[in-house]
Amino acid sequence: MRVLFIALALVALATGPALAGQCPAMQAQIDKAVGNRADATAANTKVLAAQAWSLHQSGKHAESEAKYDEAAKAAGITLQKKTQ
């Protein structure tokens, strides 16, 4: 049981940084798609992207990616994700 717990902890530590690198790239894609637009869709997308960035800063990368996907859907775009 102890070995399983240690193995799970090591997997979690290994995957965290890998997911962390994806968030800035996703943010850049959202920024490029929305640009300086000031319409309601762009405003909603920017709010969702800001929430995603906050999750990223908190180390919650899986939740951040989900929020970026939500922002992309609001903007009507498909994000290009890194393959691992």
Secondary structure, 3 states (H helix, E strand, C coil): CHHHHHHHHHHHHHHHHHHHCHHHHHHHHHHHHHCCCCCHHHHHHHHHHHHHHHHHHCCCHHHHHHHHHHHHHHHCCCCCCCCC
